[in-house]
Amino acid sequence: MQAASFASVSVGGKSVVTSGVYERSFVCNGRVLHHILDPRTGKPAETDVLSATVIADKSLDADGYTTALIVMGADEALTFAEQTPGIEAILLTTNARLLKTTGLQGEDVQLQAG
């Protein structure tokens, strides 16, 4: 399943990494399964986060955080990102909420139509 862009953010001198459960997925026995595994179960993460974007100094760090935030679920992920120095996060939830860390509240993060 391919997803269109849903938001944009302008940054300078940082890395922006996005991971989502809508990428690399398939249907098995009527269930959509994706590639982001929960290390506690070894199965695709059951989460209310469709997409996590992390802004950080290094892409390697941002990539690891995006996966972790998806596994955590929206509420825990937002709290974790707020408490982690050096990162900002944008989360899209299964009920179409766009959540962002307080460091991005004044920034130009825009939902895109369509």
Biopython code that builds the backbone (N, CA, C, O; Angstrom):
import numpy as np
from Bio.PDB.StructureBuilder import StructureBuilder

atoms = [
    (1, "MET", "N", (0.839, -1.155, 0.000)),
    (1, "MET", "CA", (0.000, 0.000, 0.000)),
    (1, "MET", "C", (0.896, 1.233, 0.000)),
    (1, "MET", "O", (1.773, 1.364, 0.854)),
    (2, "GLN", "N", (0.683, 2.128, -0.942)),
    (2, "GLN", "CA", (1.479, 3.343, -1.071)),
    (2, "GLN", "C", (0.693, 4.527, -0.531)),
    (2, "GLN", "O", (-0.484, 4.690, -0.854)),
    (3, "ALA", "N", (1.329, 5.348, 0.282)),
    (3, "ALA", "CA", (0.646, 6.509, 0.856)),
    (3, "ALA", "C", (1.191, 7.788, 0.244)),
    (3, "ALA", "O", (2.375, 7.883, -0.078)),
    (4, "ALA", "N", (0.319, 8.759, 0.088)),
    (4, "ALA", "CA", (0.726, 10.071, -0.398)),
    (4, "ALA", "C", (1.245, 10.888, 0.774)),
    (4, "ALA", "O", (1.048, 10.516, 1.931)),
    (5, "SER", "N", (1.907, 11.999, 0.478)),
    (5, "SER", "CA", (2.366, 12.895, 1.534)),
    (5, "SER", "C", (1.160, 13.448, 2.275)),
    (5, "SER", "O", (0.137, 13.765, 1.667)),
    (6, "PHE", "N", (1.285, 13.560, 3.593)),
    (6, "PHE", "CA", (0.200, 14.103, 4.385)),
    (6, "PHE", "C", (0.609, 15.354, 5.135)),
    (6, "PHE", "O", (-0.244, 16.073, 5.656)),
    (7, "ALA", "N", (1.908, 15.624, 5.197)),
    (7, "ALA", "CA", (2.380, 16.801, 5.920)),
    (7, "ALA", "C", (3.739, 17.197, 5.386)),
    (7, "ALA", "O", (4.406, 16.415, 4.708)),
    (8, "SER", "N", (4.144, 18.421, 5.697)),
    (8, "SER", "CA", (5.481, 18.873, 5.335)),
    (8, "SER", "C", (6.049, 19.658, 6.501)),
    (8, "SER", "O", (5.315, 20.247, 7.295)),
    (9, "VAL", "N", (7.367, 19.655, 6.587)),
    (9, "VAL", "CA", (8.066, 20.412, 7.624)),
    (9, "VAL", "C", (9.331, 20.990, 7.001)),
    (9, "VAL", "O", (10.000, 20.328, 6.208)),
    (10, "SER", "N", (9.650, 22.218, 7.361)),
    (10, "SER", "CA", (10.864, 22.863, 6.853)),
    (10, "SER", "C", (11.927, 22.835, 7.942)),
    (10, "SER", "O", (11.677, 23.250, 9.074)),
    (11, "VAL", "N", (13.119, 22.345, 7.597)),
    (11, "VAL", "CA", (14.231, 22.300, 8.556)),
    (11, "VAL", "C", (15.514, 22.702, 7.843)),
    (11, "VAL", "O", (15.597, 22.688, 6.615)),
    (12, "GLY", "N", (16.500, 23.056, 8.637)),
    (12, "GLY", "CA", (17.821, 23.344, 8.099)),
    (12, "GLY", "C", (18.879, 22.715, 8.991)),
    (12, "GLY", "O", (18.814, 22.843, 10.213)),
    (13, "GLY", "N", (19.850, 22.038, 8.395)),
    (13, "GLY", "CA", (20.950, 21.465, 9.148)),
    (13, "GLY", "C", (20.563, 20.283, 10.019)),
    (13, "GLY", "O", (21.280, 19.955, 10.964)),
    (14, "LYS", "N", (19.456, 19.645, 9.722)),
    (14, "LYS", "CA", (18.976, 18.490, 10.486)),
    (14, "LYS", "C", (18.620, 17.368, 9.529)),
    (14, "LYS", "O", (18.531, 17.571, 8.318)),
    (15, "SER", "N", (18.421, 16.195, 10.078)),
    (15, "SER", "CA", (17.952, 15.048, 9.313)),
    (15, "SER", "C", (16.489, 14.799, 9.659)),
    (15, "SER", "O", (16.091, 14.911, 10.818)),
    (16, "VAL", "N", (15.697, 14.462, 8.658)),
    (16, "VAL", "CA", (14.283, 14.146, 8.852)),
    (16, "VAL", "C", (14.062, 12.725, 8.337)),
    (16, "VAL", "O", (14.328, 12.426, 7.173)),
    (17, "VAL", "N", (13.569, 11.847, 9.228)),
    (17, "VAL", "CA", (13.336, 10.447, 8.874)),
    (17, "VAL", "C", (11.902, 10.085, 9.237)),
    (17, "VAL", "O", (11.417, 10.420, 10.319)),
    (18, "THR", "N", (11.231, 9.396, 8.318)),
    (18, "THR", "CA", (9.860, 8.942, 8.548)),
    (18, "THR", "C", (9.775, 7.439, 8.360)),
    (18, "THR", "O", (10.332, 6.886, 7.411)),
    (19, "SER", "N", (9.070, 6.781, 9.280)),
    (19, "SER", "CA", (8.728, 5.361, 9.143)),
    (19, "SER", "C", (7.230, 5.238, 9.303)),
    (19, "SER", "O", (6.597, 6.030, 10.001)),
    (20, "GLY", "N", (6.667, 4.230, 8.647)),
    (20, "GLY", "CA", (5.232, 4.035, 8.765)),
    (20, "GLY", "C", (4.827, 2.593, 8.581)),
    (20, "GLY", "O", (5.504, 1.819, 7.904)),
    (21, "VAL", "N", (3.706, 2.241, 9.196)),
    (21, "VAL", "CA", (3.208, 0.870, 9.081)),
    (21, "VAL", "C", (2.523, 0.623, 7.743)),
    (21, "VAL", "O", (2.205, -0.521, 7.419)),
    (22, "TYR", "N", (2.292, 1.665, 6.968)),
    (22, "TYR", "CA", (1.670, 1.544, 5.658)),
    (22, "TYR", "C", (2.674, 1.132, 4.594)),
    (22, "TYR", "O", (2.283, 0.773, 3.483)),
    (23, "GLU", "N", (3.952, 1.179, 4.912)),
    (23, "GLU", "CA", (5.002, 0.739, 3.993)),
    (23, "GLU", "C", (5.323, -0.730, 4.291)),
    (23, "GLU", "O", (5.228, -1.177, 5.434)),
    (24, "ARG", "N", (5.692, -1.447, 3.279)),
    (24, "ARG", "CA", (6.097, -2.849, 3.425)),
    (24, "ARG", "C", (5.072, -3.642, 4.237)),
    (24, "ARG", "O", (5.390, -4.197, 5.288)),
    (25, "SER", "N", (3.871, -3.684, 3.744)),
    (25, "SER", "CA", (2.811, -4.416, 4.424)),
    (25, "SER", "C", (2.141, -5.370, 3.451)),
    (25, "SER", "O", (2.298, -5.253, 2.236)),
    (26, "PHE", "N", (1.392, -6.320, 4.005)),
    (26, "PHE", "CA", (0.640, -7.270, 3.195)),
    (26, "PHE", "C", (-0.554, -7.756, 4.008)),
    (26, "PHE", "O", (-0.612, -7.569, 5.223)),
    (27, "VAL", "N", (-1.497, -8.378, 3.325)),
    (27, "VAL", "CA", (-2.683, -8.897, 3.984)),
    (27, "VAL", "C", (-2.538, -10.414, 4.122)),
    (27, "VAL", "O", (-2.233, -11.112, 3.155)),
    (28, "CYS", "N", (-2.762, -10.905, 5.331)),
    (28, "CYS", "CA", (-2.702, -12.339, 5.611)),
    (28, "CYS", "C", (-3.916, -12.702, 6.465)),
    (28, "CYS", "O", (-4.093, -12.176, 7.564)),
    (29, "ASN", "N", (-4.744, -13.602, 5.951)),
    (29, "ASN", "CA", (-5.958, -14.002, 6.669)),
    (29, "ASN", "C", (-6.812, -12.806, 7.075)),
    (29, "ASN", "O", (-7.373, -12.774, 8.170)),
    (30, "GLY", "N", (-6.902, -11.826, 6.180)),
    (30, "GLY", "CA", (-7.746, -10.669, 6.426)),
    (30, "GLY", "C", (-7.142, -9.596, 7.310)),
    (30, "GLY", "O", (-7.795, -8.585, 7.566)),
    (31, "ARG", "N", (-5.927, -9.779, 7.781)),
    (31, "ARG", "CA", (-5.251, -8.783, 8.626)),
    (31, "ARG", "C", (-4.111, -8.144, 7.859)),
    (31, "ARG", "O", (-3.378, -8.822, 7.139)),
    (32, "VAL", "N", (-3.964, -6.833, 8.017)),
    (32, "VAL", "CA", (-2.825, -6.135, 7.429)),
    (32, "VAL", "C", (-1.643, -6.290, 8.375)),
    (32, "VAL", "O", (-1.705, -5.890, 9.538)),
    (33, "LEU", "N", (-0.578, -6.870, 7.868)),
    (33, "LEU", "CA", (0.648, -7.055, 8.645)),
    (33, "LEU", "C", (1.725, -6.165, 8.046)),
    (33, "LEU", "O", (1.785, -5.998, 6.828)),
    (34, "HIS", "N", (2.565, -5.600, 8.881)),
    (34, "HIS", "CA", (3.606, -4.683, 8.418)),
    (34, "HIS", "C", (4.967, -5.108, 8.948)),
    (34, "HIS", "O", (5.084, -6.083, 9.690)),
    (35, "HIS", "N", (5.985, -4.365, 8.558)),
    (35, "HIS", "CA", (7.373, -4.741, 8.813)),
    (35, "HIS", "C", (7.937, -4.249, 10.144)),
    (35, "HIS", "O", (9.066, -4.602, 10.485)),
    (36, "ILE", "N", (7.204, -3.457, 10.897)),
    (36, "ILE", "CA", (7.740, -2.940, 12.160)),
    (36, "ILE", "C", (7.335, -3.895, 13.276)),
    (36, "ILE", "O", (6.165, -3.986, 13.646)),
    (37, "LEU", "N", (8.328, -4.602, 13.800)),
    (37, "LEU", "CA", (8.075, -5.646, 14.785)),
    (37, "LEU", "C", (8.206, -5.122, 16.206)),
    (37, "LEU", "O", (9.053, -4.281, 16.505)),
    (38, "ASP", "N", (7.354, -5.638, 17.066)),
    (38, "ASP", "CA", (7.425, -5.345, 18.499)),
    (38, "ASP", "C", (8.417, -6.334, 19.093)),
    (38, "ASP", "O", (8.181, -7.540, 19.034)),
    (39, "PRO", "N", (9.523, -5.857, 19.666)),
    (39, "PRO", "CA", (10.534, -6.782, 20.187)),
    (39, "PRO", "C", (10.028, -7.634, 21.348)),
    (39, "PRO", "O", (10.625, -8.663, 21.664)),
    (40, "ARG", "N", (8.936, -7.218, 21.984)),
    (40, "ARG", "CA", (8.378, -7.991, 23.098)),
    (40, "ARG", "C", (7.632, -9.230, 22.606)),
    (40, "ARG", "O", (7.537, -10.228, 23.321)),
    (41, "THR", "N", (7.102, -9.163, 21.381)),
    (41, "THR", "CA", (6.301, -10.273, 20.867)),
    (41, "THR", "C", (6.914, -10.930, 19.637)),
    (41, "THR", "O", (6.612, -12.084, 19.332)),
    (42, "GLY", "N", (7.772, -10.203, 18.934)),
    (42, "GLY", "CA", (8.329, -10.700, 17.686)),
    (42, "GLY", "C", (7.347, -10.621, 16.526)),
    (42, "GLY", "O", (7.622, -11.122, 15.436)),
    (43, "LYS", "N", (6.201, -9.989, 16.764)),
    (43, "LYS", "CA", (5.157, -9.859, 15.751)),
    (43, "LYS", "C", (5.020, -8.398, 15.336)),
    (43, "LYS", "O", (5.534, -7.509, 16.016)),
    (44, "PRO", "N", (4.323, -8.139, 14.210)),
    (44, "PRO", "CA", (4.091, -6.746, 13.835)),
    (44, "PRO", "C", (3.461, -5.972, 15.001)),
    (44, "PRO", "O", (2.532, -6.453, 15.650)),
    (45, "ALA", "N", (3.975, -4.781, 15.248)),
    (45, "ALA", "CA", (3.516, -3.965, 16.374)),
    (45, "ALA", "C", (2.035, -3.642, 16.233)),
    (45, "ALA", "O", (1.577, -3.252, 15.158)),
    (46, "GLU", "N", (1.292, -3.806, 17.316)),
    (46, "GLU", "CA", (-0.094, -3.360, 17.370)),
    (46, "GLU", "C", (-0.046, -1.954, 17.948)),
    (46, "GLU", "O", (0.255, -1.773, 19.128)),
    (47, "THR", "N", (-0.342, -0.967, 17.124)),
    (47, "THR", "CA", (-0.104, 0.417, 17.492)),
    (47, "THR", "C", (-1.169, 1.325, 16.905)),
    (47, "THR", "O", (-1.828, 0.983, 15.923)),
    (48, "ASP", "N", (-1.325, 2.483, 17.520)),
    (48, "ASP", "CA", (-2.224, 3.495, 16.960)),
    (48, "ASP", "C", (-1.444, 4.566, 16.201)),
    (48, "ASP", "O", (-2.000, 5.608, 15.852)),
    (49, "VAL", "N", (-0.159, 4.315, 15.943)),
    (49, "VAL", "CA", (0.670, 5.235, 15.170)),
    (49, "VAL", "C", (0.831, 4.673, 13.756)),
    (49, "VAL", "O", (1.379, 3.587, 13.565)),
    (50, "LEU", "N", (0.345, 5.429, 12.772)),
    (50, "LEU", "CA", (0.521, 5.036, 11.372)),
    (50, "LEU", "C", (1.880, 5.455, 10.853)),
    (50, "LEU", "O", (2.501, 4.751, 10.056)),
    (51, "SER", "N", (2.337, 6.617, 11.315)),
    (51, "SER", "CA", (3.575, 7.192, 10.804)),
    (51, "SER", "C", (4.262, 7.987, 11.907)),
    (51, "SER", "O", (3.613, 8.695, 12.677)),
    (52, "ALA", "N", (5.579, 7.858, 11.969)),
    (52, "ALA", "CA", (6.378, 8.641, 12.904)),
    (52, "ALA", "C", (7.502, 9.310, 12.121)),
    (52, "ALA", "O", (8.218, 8.664, 11.355)),
    (53, "THR", "N", (7.640, 10.606, 12.327)),
    (53, "THR", "CA", (8.727, 11.380, 11.731)),
    (53, "THR", "C", (9.553, 11.949, 12.869)),
    (53, "THR", "O", (9.014, 12.510, 13.823)),
    (54, "VAL", "N", (10.871, 11.800, 12.761)),
    (54, "VAL", "CA", (11.780, 12.341, 13.771)),
    (54, "VAL", "C", (12.772, 13.270, 13.095)),
    (54, "VAL", "O", (13.325, 12.960, 12.040)),
    (55, "ILE", "N", (12.982, 14.410, 13.725)),
    (55, "ILE", "CA", (13.976, 15.386, 13.290)),
    (55, "ILE", "C", (15.101, 15.339, 14.309)),
    (55, "ILE", "O", (14.876, 15.533, 15.503)),
    (56, "ALA", "N", (16.316, 15.079, 13.832)),
    (56, "ALA", "CA", (17.481, 14.944, 14.711)),
    (56, "ALA", "C", (18.733, 15.370, 13.950)),
    (56, "ALA", "O", (18.677, 15.640, 12.750)),
    (57, "ASP", "N", (19.846, 15.426, 14.646)),
    (57, "ASP", "CA", (21.106, 15.781, 14.003)),
    (57, "ASP", "C", (21.577, 14.694, 13.038)),
    (57, "ASP", "O", (22.138, 14.995, 11.985)),
    (58, "LYS", "N", (21.345, 13.422, 13.402)),
    (58, "LYS", "CA", (21.849, 12.306, 12.601)),
    (58, "LYS", "C", (20.709, 11.408, 12.139)),
    (58, "LYS", "O", (19.806, 11.087, 12.912)),
    (59, "SER", "N", (20.757, 11.008, 10.878)),
    (59, "SER", "CA", (19.738, 10.109, 10.324)),
    (59, "SER", "C", (19.707, 8.775, 11.044)),
    (59, "SER", "O", (18.634, 8.206, 11.243)),
    (60, "LEU", "N", (20.865, 8.266, 11.438)),
    (60, "LEU", "CA", (20.930, 6.980, 12.129)),
    (60, "LEU", "C", (20.113, 7.021, 13.413)),
    (60, "LEU", "O", (19.371, 6.084, 13.707)),
    (61, "ASP", "N", (20.244, 8.097, 14.176)),
    (61, "ASP", "CA", (19.468, 8.239, 15.415)),
    (61, "ASP", "C", (17.984, 8.373, 15.105)),
    (61, "ASP", "O", (17.153, 7.706, 15.721)),
    (62, "ALA", "N", (17.656, 9.229, 14.159)),
    (62, "ALA", "CA", (16.260, 9.468, 13.815)),
    (62, "ALA", "C", (15.579, 8.190, 13.348)),
    (62, "ALA", "O", (14.419, 7.951, 13.684)),
    (63, "ASP", "N", (16.279, 7.370, 12.582)),
    (63, "ASP", "CA", (15.708, 6.115, 12.091)),
    (63, "ASP", "C", (15.345, 5.183, 13.235)),
    (63, "ASP", "O", (14.259, 4.602, 13.239)),
    (64, "GLY", "N", (16.219, 5.036, 14.185)),
    (64, "GLY", "CA", (15.926, 4.175, 15.334)),
    (64, "GLY", "C", (14.758, 4.699, 16.151)),
    (64, "GLY", "O", (13.911, 3.929, 16.604)),
    (65, "TYR", "N", (14.716, 5.992, 16.335)),
    (65, "TYR", "CA", (13.617, 6.582, 17.104)),
    (65, "TYR", "C", (12.270, 6.418, 16.404)),
    (65, "TYR", "O", (11.266, 6.166, 17.069)),
    (66, "THR", "N", (12.225, 6.555, 15.082)),
    (66, "THR", "CA", (10.930, 6.419, 14.401)),
    (66, "THR", "C", (10.326, 5.043, 14.645)),
    (66, "THR", "O", (9.131, 4.921, 14.916)),
    (67, "THR", "N", (11.144, 4.024, 14.550)),
    (67, "THR", "CA", (10.657, 2.661, 14.781)),
    (67, "THR", "C", (10.182, 2.491, 16.215)),
    (67, "THR", "O", (9.109, 1.938, 16.456)),
    (68, "ALA", "N", (10.974, 2.960, 17.162)),
    (68, "ALA", "CA", (10.606, 2.841, 18.576)),
    (68, "ALA", "C", (9.302, 3.576, 18.876)),
    (68, "ALA", "O", (8.462, 3.062, 19.614)),
    (69, "LEU", "N", (9.124, 4.764, 18.316)),
    (69, "LEU", "CA", (7.914, 5.540, 18.577)),
    (69, "LEU", "C", (6.672, 4.824, 18.059)),
    (69, "LEU", "O", (5.627, 4.854, 18.708)),
    (70, "ILE", "N", (6.774, 4.188, 16.912)),
    (70, "ILE", "CA", (5.638, 3.438, 16.385)),
    (70, "ILE", "C", (5.267, 2.296, 17.327)),
    (70, "ILE", "O", (4.090, 2.089, 17.621)),
    (71, "VAL", "N", (6.254, 1.568, 17.793)),
    (71, "VAL", "CA", (5.995, 0.439, 18.692)),
    (71, "VAL", "C", (5.372, 0.921, 20.004)),
    (71, "VAL", "O", (4.508, 0.239, 20.557)),
    (72, "MET", "N", (5.790, 2.075, 20.509)),
    (72, "MET", "CA", (5.290, 2.595, 21.791)),
    (72, "MET", "C", (3.808, 2.943, 21.772)),
    (72, "MET", "O", (3.130, 2.804, 22.790)),
    (73, "GLY", "N", (3.302, 3.386, 20.645)),
    (73, "GLY", "CA", (1.947, 3.918, 20.599)),
    (73, "GLY", "C", (1.975, 5.416, 20.840)),
    (73, "GLY", "O", (2.928, 5.934, 21.421)),
    (74, "ALA", "N", (0.942, 6.116, 20.399)),
    (74, "ALA", "CA", (0.951, 7.581, 20.326)),
    (74, "ALA", "C", (1.232, 8.277, 21.653)),
    (74, "ALA", "O", (2.127, 9.119, 21.722)),
    (75, "ASP", "N", (0.496, 7.949, 22.698)),
    (75, "ASP", "CA", (0.648, 8.676, 23.964)),
    (75, "ASP", "C", (2.038, 8.504, 24.561)),
    (75, "ASP", "O", (2.689, 9.482, 24.929)),
    (76, "GLU", "N", (2.489, 7.262, 24.655)),
    (76, "GLU", "CA", (3.822, 7.004, 25.201)),
    (76, "GLU", "C", (4.906, 7.586, 24.293)),
    (76, "GLU", "O", (5.910, 8.107, 24.780)),
    (77, "ALA", "N", (4.708, 7.502, 22.987)),
    (77, "ALA", "CA", (5.695, 8.008, 22.034)),
    (77, "ALA", "C", (5.865, 9.519, 22.157)),
    (77, "ALA", "O", (6.990, 10.020, 22.152)),
    (78, "LEU", "N", (4.763, 10.242, 22.267)),
    (78, "LEU", "CA", (4.849, 11.693, 22.390)),
    (78, "LEU", "C", (5.561, 12.085, 23.682)),
    (78, "LEU", "O", (6.401, 12.985, 23.678)),
    (79, "THR", "N", (5.233, 11.424, 24.773)),
    (79, "THR", "CA", (5.903, 11.683, 26.054)),
    (79, "THR", "C", (7.390, 11.383, 25.954)),
    (79, "THR", "O", (8.218, 12.180, 26.397)),
    (80, "PHE", "N", (7.731, 10.242, 25.377)),
    (80, "PHE", "CA", (9.138, 9.854, 25.220)),
    (80, "PHE", "C", (9.892, 10.888, 24.387)),
    (80, "PHE", "O", (10.984, 11.315, 24.762)),
    (81, "ALA", "N", (9.313, 11.286, 23.265)),
    (81, "ALA", "CA", (9.987, 12.252, 22.381)),
    (81, "ALA", "C", (10.179, 13.595, 23.079)),
    (81, "ALA", "O", (11.211, 14.243, 22.907)),
    (82, "GLU", "N", (9.188, 14.014, 23.865)),
    (82, "GLU", "CA", (9.308, 15.272, 24.614)),
    (82, "GLU", "C", (10.465, 15.218, 25.608)),
    (82, "GLU", "O", (11.114, 16.234, 25.857)),
    (83, "GLN", "N", (10.724, 14.056, 26.170)),
    (83, "GLN", "CA", (11.741, 13.898, 27.211)),
    (83, "GLN", "C", (13.119, 13.524, 26.669)),
    (83, "GLN", "O", (14.075, 13.411, 27.436)),
    (84, "THR", "N", (13.230, 13.331, 25.350)),
    (84, "THR", "CA", (14.500, 12.909, 24.754)),
    (84, "THR", "C", (15.188, 14.110, 24.121)),
    (84, "THR", "O", (14.692, 14.671, 23.143)),
    (85, "PRO", "N", (16.330, 14.504, 24.678)),
    (85, "PRO", "CA", (17.044, 15.662, 24.125)),
    (85, "PRO", "C", (17.497, 15.410, 22.688)),
    (85, "PRO", "O", (17.892, 14.301, 22.329)),
    (86, "GLY", "N", (17.431, 16.458, 21.881)),
    (86, "GLY", "CA", (17.982, 16.395, 20.531)),
    (86, "GLY", "C", (17.040, 15.884, 19.464)),
    (86, "GLY", "O", (17.438, 15.767, 18.305)),
    (87, "ILE", "N", (15.782, 15.569, 19.824)),
    (87, "ILE", "CA", (14.849, 15.124, 18.787)),
    (87, "ILE", "C", (13.539, 15.896, 18.900)),
    (87, "ILE", "O", (13.161, 16.382, 19.966)),
    (88, "GLU", "N", (12.870, 15.986, 17.768)),
    (88, "GLU", "CA", (11.495, 16.460, 17.680)),
    (88, "GLU", "C", (10.753, 15.391, 16.893)),
    (88, "GLU", "O", (11.354, 14.672, 16.095)),
    (89, "ALA", "N", (9.438, 15.283, 17.119)),
    (89, "ALA", "CA", (8.686, 14.213, 16.472)),
    (89, "ALA", "C", (7.324, 14.695, 15.990)),
    (89, "ALA", "O", (6.716, 15.599, 16.564)),
    (90, "ILE", "N", (6.868, 14.056, 14.912)),
    (90, "ILE", "CA", (5.533, 14.252, 14.360)),
    (90, "ILE", "C", (4.930, 12.863, 14.214)),
    (90, "ILE", "O", (5.543, 11.979, 13.614)),
    (91, "LEU", "N", (3.740, 12.667, 14.755)),
    (91, "LEU", "CA", (3.074, 11.373, 14.704)),
    (91, "LEU", "C", (1.723, 11.518, 14.014)),
    (91, "LEU", "O", (0.992, 12.475, 14.269)),
    (92, "LEU", "N", (1.397, 10.582, 13.154)),
    (92, "LEU", "CA", (0.069, 10.502, 12.566)),
    (92, "LEU", "C", (-0.571, 9.244, 13.135)),
    (92, "LEU", "O", (-0.008, 8.155, 13.020)),
    (93, "THR", "N", (-1.748, 9.386, 13.752)),
    (93, "THR", "CA", (-2.396, 8.253, 14.395)),
    (93, "THR", "C", (-3.455, 7.624, 13.498)),
    (93, "THR", "O", (-3.825, 8.173, 12.460)),
    (94, "THR", "N", (-3.928, 6.470, 13.923)),
    (94, "THR", "CA", (-4.934, 5.741, 13.162)),
    (94, "THR", "C", (-6.268, 6.483, 13.099)),
    (94, "THR", "O", (-7.082, 6.208, 12.218)),
    (95, "ASN", "N", (-6.502, 7.413, 14.016)),
    (95, "ASN", "CA", (-7.738, 8.211, 13.951)),
    (95, "ASN", "C", (-7.455, 9.610, 13.395)),
    (95, "ASN", "O", (-8.169, 10.566, 13.699)),
    (96, "ALA", "N", (-6.401, 9.715, 12.575)),
    (96, "ALA", "CA", (-6.066, 10.927, 11.812)),
    (96, "ALA", "C", (-5.683, 12.124, 12.679)),
    (96, "ALA", "O", (-5.852, 13.267, 12.254)),
    (97, "ARG", "N", (-5.171, 11.883, 13.884)),
    (97, "ARG", "CA", (-4.631, 12.987, 14.687)),
    (97, "ARG", "C", (-3.177, 13.214, 14.278)),
    (97, "ARG", "O", (-2.416, 12.261, 14.111)),
    (98, "LEU", "N", (-2.803, 14.467, 14.121)),
    (98, "LEU", "CA", (-1.415, 14.830, 13.861)),
    (98, "LEU", "C", (-0.861, 15.408, 15.153)),
    (98, "LEU", "O", (-1.272, 16.485, 15.585)),
    (99, "LEU", "N", (0.070, 14.692, 15.766)),
    (99, "LEU", "CA", (0.670, 15.101, 17.031)),
    (99, "LEU", "C", (2.098, 15.541, 16.781)),
    (99, "LEU", "O", (2.793, 14.959, 15.947)),
    (100, "LYS", "N", (2.543, 16.562, 17.495)),
    (100, "LYS", "CA", (3.934, 16.997, 17.352)),
    (100, "LYS", "C", (4.456, 17.455, 18.700)),
    (100, "LYS", "O", (3.701, 17.911, 19.559)),
    (101, "THR", "N", (5.759, 17.323, 18.865)),
    (101, "THR", "CA", (6.397, 17.733, 20.111)),
    (101, "THR", "C", (6.335, 19.250, 20.244)),
    (101, "THR", "O", (6.179, 19.968, 19.256)),
    (102, "THR", "N", (6.458, 19.724, 21.478)),
    (102, "THR", "CA", (6.315, 21.157, 21.744)),
    (102, "THR", "C", (7.380, 21.984, 21.029)),
    (102, "THR", "O", (7.152, 23.160, 20.744)),
    (103, "GLY", "N", (8.529, 21.399, 20.736)),
    (103, "GLY", "CA", (9.563, 22.117, 20.004)),
    (103, "GLY", "C", (9.161, 22.455, 18.581)),
    (103, "GLY", "O", (9.799, 23.287, 17.936)),
    (104, "LEU", "N", (8.113, 21.818, 18.088)),
    (104, "LEU", "CA", (7.616, 22.077, 16.733)),
    (104, "LEU", "C", (6.318, 22.867, 16.735)),
    (104, "LEU", "O", (5.787, 23.163, 15.665)),
    (105, "GLN", "N", (5.797, 23.212, 17.888)),
    (105, "GLN", "CA", (4.491, 23.876, 17.950)),
    (105, "GLN", "C", (4.482, 25.183, 17.172)),
    (105, "GLN", "O", (3.486, 25.501, 16.522)),
    (106, "GLY", "N", (5.562, 25.943, 17.223)),
    (106, "GLY", "CA", (5.607, 27.200, 16.496)),
    (106, "GLY", "C", (6.155, 27.064, 15.086)),
    (106, "GLY", "O", (6.189, 28.038, 14.334)),
    (107, "GLU", "N", (6.581, 25.864, 14.724)),
    (107, "GLU", "CA", (7.199, 25.643, 13.418)),
    (107, "GLU", "C", (6.146, 25.428, 12.342)),
    (107, "GLU", "O", (4.965, 25.229, 12.623)),
    (108, "ASP", "N", (6.608, 25.476, 11.121)),
    (108, "ASP", "CA", (5.741, 25.340, 9.966)),
    (108, "ASP", "C", (5.546, 23.855, 9.626)),
    (108, "ASP", "O", (6.160, 23.342, 8.690)),
    (109, "VAL", "N", (4.694, 23.178, 10.388)),
    (109, "VAL", "CA", (4.311, 21.816, 10.079)),
    (109, "VAL", "C", (2.881, 21.877, 9.600)),
    (109, "VAL", "O", (1.971, 22.200, 10.364)),
    (110, "GLN", "N", (2.686, 21.568, 8.341)),
    (110, "GLN", "CA", (1.379, 21.747, 7.720)),
    (110, "GLN", "C", (0.823, 20.417, 7.228)),
    (110, "GLN", "O", (1.528, 19.630, 6.596)),
    (111, "LEU", "N", (-0.456, 20.176, 7.529)),
    (111, "LEU", "CA", (-1.158, 19.067, 6.907)),
    (111, "LEU", "C", (-1.449, 19.439, 5.465)),
    (111, "LEU", "O", (-1.805, 20.579, 5.167)),
    (112, "GLN", "N", (-1.295, 18.474, 4.578)),
    (112, "GLN", "CA", (-1.589, 18.708, 3.168)),
    (112, "GLN", "C", (-2.887, 18.032, 2.805)),
    (112, "GLN", "O", (-3.130, 16.902, 3.229)),
    (113, "ALA", "N", (-3.711, 18.678, 2.049)),
    (113, "ALA", "CA", (-4.976, 18.094, 1.606)),
    (113, "ALA", "C", (-4.712, 16.989, 0.598)),
    (113, "ALA", "O", (-3.743, 17.027, -0.161)),
    (114, "GLY", "N", (-5.599, 16.006, 0.611)),
    (114, "GLY", "CA", (-5.596, 14.974, -0.415)),
    (114, "GLY", "C", (-4.718, 13.853, -0.119)),
    (114, "GLY", "O", (-4.627, 12.915, -0.910)),
]
sb = StructureBuilder()
sb.init_structure("model")
sb.init_model(0)
sb.init_chain("A")
sb.init_seg("    ")
for serial, (resi, resn, name, xyz) in enumerate(atoms, 1):
    if name == "N":
        sb.init_residue(resn, " ", resi, " ")
    sb.init_atom(name, np.array(xyz, "f"), 0.0, 1.0, " ", f" {name:<3s}", serial, name[0])
structure = sb.get_structure()
